[in-house]
Each structure stands twice: as C-alpha cells, then as structure tokens.
Amino acid sequence: MFRKFVWLFLVLPAGVVLVAFALANRHDVRLNLDPLSADDPYFAIDAPFFLFILGAFLAGLIIGGIITWFGQGKWRKEAKARTRESAALRAETEQLNEQLRTTQTPRIGAPEAAE
C-alpha cells in the first residue's frame, strides 16, 4: 500500500516534471572546460542543456550520499559494537540458565516433598 502511494504521488509526478523539463531544455549548449581559451577551447562538450542540469543534480546526489555515508560511520561502528555485546550477553545468559537448570539446588523455605 505504501509503495503504491509513493509511486502515485511522488515518483509518477516527478517523472512527468522531469520529462517536461527535458523537452523544454533540449537545445544544445556548449560546456567549455578550458578557462584560457574561450574562442577555441581545447576541451568543450556540446550536449542538450537538460543533460548538464540532470548531470549536476545526479553528481550532487552521489556526493551528498557519500558524505552522509562517511558522516554516519561513527554510528554504524557503535551499532556493530552494541550488537556484538548484546550477542555475547545473550550467550552468557543462556549458559547461566543452563547451569541453573542442571544444578537443581533446593530453594530456601521451599516445602519439602512428602515422604
């Protein structure tokens, strides 16, 4: 149900806007990467304008994701340590429960079995 909601109200309208943007900006532009020679650049790319805009958006998305990933590394490391600690404590608890079951020590004040 949630996926259908996301698809209908977020992904589908975003796709329509993206296609409209691409159609409105399909004229060729030149990206000049040579700052010393503006008239006859050594390296320039001619492509539709929307490719440059979408490429910049995609590059920002990837760079932001990488920065976020490294920024959250501390918390992932902490979560792994807590998971290991929890597993060790769980194993120790099981071991102690098993020892308790095998020793069968009578409780103080517990009624004795009738003879």
C-alpha positions as a printed Julia matrix, in Angstrom:
115×3 Matrix{Float64}:
  0.0     0.0     0.0
  2.79    2.42    0.91
  4.65    1.65   -2.33
  1.56    2.45   -4.39
  1.18    5.73   -2.52
  4.82    6.65   -3.12
  4.54    5.66   -6.78
  1.32    7.58   -7.44
  2.07   10.75   -5.51
  5.84   11.11   -5.69
  7.54    9.1    -8.43
  4.98    9.5   -11.2
  4.61   13.32  -10.87
  8.39   13.69  -10.56
  8.8    11.69  -13.78
  6.27   13.87  -15.59
  8.04   17.05  -14.43
 11.4    15.56  -15.46
 10.15   14.76  -18.97
  8.62   18.24  -19.32
 11.92   19.79  -18.16
 13.88   17.73  -20.67
 11.57   18.68  -23.53
 11.73   22.38  -22.64
 15.55   22.38  -22.47
 16.58   20.14  -25.34
 18.58   22.76  -27.27
 22.34   22.22  -27.48
 24.71   24.27  -25.36
 28.47   24.19  -25.05
 30.17   23.41  -21.76
 33.61   25.0   -22.01
 36.17   23.44  -19.65
 39.13   25.47  -20.91
 39.32   28.77  -18.98
 42.27   30.1   -21.02
 40.79   29.86  -24.49
 37.15   30.92  -24.69
 37.05   31.27  -28.5
 38.66   27.94  -29.44
 38.52   25.72  -26.33
 40.76   22.69  -26.04
 38.07   20.73  -24.23
 34.39   21.52  -24.69
 31.24   19.4   -24.71
 28.18   20.13  -26.84
 25.04   18.47  -25.47
 21.41   19.24  -24.68
 21.06   21.6   -21.72
 18.94   19.21  -19.65
 21.8    16.68  -19.63
 24.07   19.16  -17.89
 21.38   20.07  -15.33
 20.49   16.44  -14.63
 24.16   15.5   -14.52
 24.82   18.22  -11.93
 21.82   17.02   -9.92
 23.0    13.41  -10.07
 26.56   14.37   -9.11
 25.24   16.33   -6.12
 23.08   13.4    -5.1
 26.01   10.99   -5.24
 28.42   13.33   -3.46
 25.83   14.05   -0.75
 25.21   10.34   -0.29
 28.93    9.63    0.08
 29.37   12.46    2.59
 26.37   11.21    4.58
 27.7     7.63    4.49
 31.06    8.68    5.92
 29.41   11.01    8.42
 27.3     8.16    9.82
 30.27    5.77   10.09
 30.63    6.5    13.79
 27.04    5.39   14.45
 27.36    2.24   12.32
 30.52    1.3    14.24
 28.71    1.89   17.54
 25.74   -0.21   16.42
 28.03   -3.11   15.44
 29.76   -2.95   18.83
 26.4    -2.94   20.64
 25.2    -5.88   18.54
 28.31   -7.91   19.41
 27.96   -7.01   23.08
 24.29   -7.98   23.07
 25.05  -11.33   21.44
 27.78  -12.06   24.0
 25.46  -11.18   26.89
 22.68  -13.29   25.41
 25.04  -16.27   25.11
 26.23  -15.77   28.69
 22.63  -15.61   29.92
 21.79  -18.86   28.13
 24.87  -20.52   29.6
 23.97  -19.39   33.13
 20.35  -20.51   32.69
 21.57  -23.93   31.57
 23.89  -24.19   34.59
 20.99  -23.2    36.83
 18.77  -25.92   35.36
 21.44  -28.61   35.79
 22.36  -27.84   39.39
 18.8   -28.28   40.76
 19.55  -26.59   44.09
 16.61  -26.6    46.54
 15.23  -23.2    47.41
 15.38  -21.97   50.96
 11.94  -22.12   52.53
 10.56  -24.31   49.78
  8.23  -27.05   51.01
  9.87  -30.48   51.21
  8.42  -33.38   49.31
  6.23  -35.69   51.42
  7.89  -38.97   52.41
